[in-house]
């Protein structure tokens, strides 16, 4: 989760100190890692999640603004937080259902990194003018099919940049629950129902 978060924030999103990043699914494994990495370099973080309990965890990890997507519009909250300028980077796990609001949330020269499509993969209508008017960069990514060389370079850079913070506790993995292997069905059910905050672990 930390390698995916590092790759999407810094290699692809080019996030820098004092910039704003909007992290969807903030209470997921990658989301919780991304919050911590963004705060480590001094960025400002907006997250979305579907419960107040999950948002409380995000705040405890350093999120500056936490939006319950069932109660508020994240694009309006992003505009308010940034004085109408928009965020520089979005990490999006949701996809189609967030498309228009993501575009609205981005600043000029903003970068959106598409990691998954939990809310659908097909956008019915795309306003290209909104993309080129803001000079938006849209990046799709998957880490698993990358080459071994890519993964080695990513791991080495992450180790140099973040290992000291993992060692001293400034970065920490967020574990929801640990299940014995024979309860894999229960673990999968918890994930399908979006009940977990952080990672689910199977003990083999």
C-alpha positions in Angstrom: 0.0 0.0 0.0 2.9 2.4 0.8 4.6 1.7 -2.6 1.4 2.4 -4.5 0.8 5.6 -2.5 4.3 6.8 -3.0 4.2 6.0 -6.8 0.9 7.8 -7.3 1.6 10.8 -5.1 5.2 11.6 -6.2 6.2 9.8 -9.4 2.9 10.4 -11.2 1.1 13.1 -9.2 4.3 15.1 -8.7 3.0 16.4 -5.3 5.1 19.0 -3.6 5.1 20.7 -0.2 2.2 23.2 0.4 0.2 21.8 -2.5 -3.3 20.4 -2.0 -4.1 16.7 -2.7 -7.6 15.1 -2.7 -7.5 11.5 -1.7 -10.6 9.5 -2.3 -11.2 6.3 -0.3 -9.1 7.9 2.4 -9.7 5.1 4.9 -8.5 2.4 2.5 -5.0 0.8 2.8 -3.5 3.0 0.1 -5.5 6.0 1.2 -4.2 5.9 4.8 -0.7 5.5 3.5 -1.1 8.4 1.1 -2.3 10.7 3.8 0.8 10.0 5.9 3.2 10.4 3.0 1.6 13.6 1.8 1.8 15.1 5.3 5.4 13.9 5.7 6.5 16.3 2.9 4.2 19.2 4.1 1.3 18.9 1.6 -2.3 19.7 2.5 -4.8 16.8 2.4 -8.5 16.5 1.7 -10.0 13.0 2.0 -13.3 11.4 1.3 -14.8 8.5 3.1 -18.3 7.1 3.8 -18.6 7.2 7.6 -17.7 9.6 10.4 -15.7 6.8 12.0 -13.5 6.4 8.9 -13.0 10.2 8.7 -11.9 10.3 12.3 -9.1 7.8 11.5 -8.1 10.0 8.5 -7.9 13.1 10.7 -5.8 11.2 13.2 -3.3 10.5 10.4 -3.1 14.2 9.5 -5.9 14.9 7.0 -6.7 18.6 7.0 -10.2 18.3 5.5 -12.4 15.2 5.8 -15.5 14.9 3.7 -18.3 12.4 4.2 -19.3 11.8 0.6 -22.8 10.7 1.7 -23.4 14.1 3.4 -21.4 16.7 1.4 -20.1 17.4 -2.1 -16.3 17.0 -2.1 -15.9 19.4 -5.0 -17.6 22.2 -3.1 -15.4 21.4 0.0 -12.3 21.4 -2.1 -13.2 24.8 -3.6 -13.8 26.2 -0.2 -10.6 24.9 1.3 -8.4 26.2 -1.6 -10.1 29.6 -1.9 -11.6 28.5 -5.2 -8.3 27.6 -6.8 -8.7 23.8 -6.7 -6.3 21.0 -5.7 -3.1 20.2 -7.5 -3.4 16.4 -7.3 -6.3 13.9 -7.0 -5.8 10.2 -6.2 -9.0 8.5 -7.5 -10.2 5.0 -6.8 -13.8 5.6 -7.8 -13.8 6.5 -11.5 -16.8 7.4 -13.6 -19.2 8.5 -10.9 -16.7 11.1 -9.6 -15.4 12.3 -13.1 -17.2 15.7 -13.4 -16.6 16.6 -9.7 -13.0 15.6 -10.0 -12.4 17.8 -13.0 -14.2 20.6 -11.2 -12.0 20.1 -8.1 -8.7 20.3 -9.9 -6.6 23.5 -10.2 -5.0 24.8 -13.3 -2.2 22.4 -14.3 -3.7 19.8 -11.9 -3.0 16.1 -12.1 -5.5 13.3 -11.6 -4.2 9.8 -11.0 -6.7 7.0 -11.7 -6.0 4.0 -9.6 -9.3 2.0 -9.8 -12.9 2.3 -10.9 -15.1 1.3 -8.0 -17.8 3.7 -9.3 -17.7 2.6 -12.9 -15.2 2.7 -15.7 -17.2 4.4 -18.5 -18.0 8.1 -18.5 -21.0 8.8 -20.7 -20.0 12.4 -21.6 -16.7 14.1 -21.3 -16.3 17.9 -21.6 -12.9 18.2 -23.2 -12.9 22.0 -22.9 -12.8 21.7 -19.1 -9.7 19.5 -19.4 -7.7 21.6 -21.8 -8.8 24.9 -20.3 -7.2 23.9 -17.0 -4.3 22.0 -18.7 -5.2 19.0 -16.7 -3.1 15.8 -16.8 -4.9 12.5 -16.4 -2.9 9.4 -15.6 -4.0 5.8 -15.4 -1.9 3.4 -13.4 -1.5 -0.1 -12.2 1.6 -1.2 -10.2 1.2 -4.9 -10.4 2.0 -5.4 -14.1 5.0 -3.0 -14.1 8.4 -4.5 -14.9 10.7 -5.8 -12.2 13.1 -3.0 -12.9 10.4 -0.4 -12.3 9.4 -2.0 -9.0 13.1 -2.3 -7.9 13.6 1.4 -8.6 10.4 2.4 -6.8 11.3 0.3 -3.8 14.8 1.7 -3.6 13.6 5.3 -3.8 10.8 4.6 -1.2 13.4 3.0 1.1 15.7 6.1 0.9 12.8 8.6 1.3 10.5 6.9 3.8 12.2 4.1 5.7 13.4 6.4 8.5 9.9 7.6 9.0 8.6 4.0 9.2 11.3 3.2 11.7 10.6 6.1 14.0 6.8 5.8 13.8 6.0 8.9 11.7 4.6 6.4 9.1 2.6 3.4 10.2 0.5 0.8 8.4 -3.2 0.9 9.4 -4.5 -2.6 10.0 -8.2 -3.1 10.2 -8.4 -6.8 11.3 -6.3 -10.0 11.1 -8.1 -13.1 10.1 -6.9 -16.8 10.1 -6.8 -18.2 6.6 -9.9 -20.4 7.2 -11.9 -17.2 7.7 -11.0 -15.7 4.3 -14.7 -15.6 3.4 -15.5 -13.4 6.3 -12.6 -11.1 5.5 -13.8 -10.8 1.9 -17.3 -10.0 3.1 -16.0 -7.2 5.2 -14.1 -5.8 2.3 -17.1 -6.1 -0.1 -19.3 -4.3 2.4 -16.7 -1.5 2.7 -16.5 -1.9 6.5 -12.7 -2.0 6.8 -10.5 0.9 7.7 -7.0 0.2 6.5 -5.8 -3.2 5.4 -7.3 -6.7 6.1 -4.6 -9.3 6.9 -4.8 -13.1 6.4 -2.7 -15.1 8.8 -1.3 -18.2 6.9 
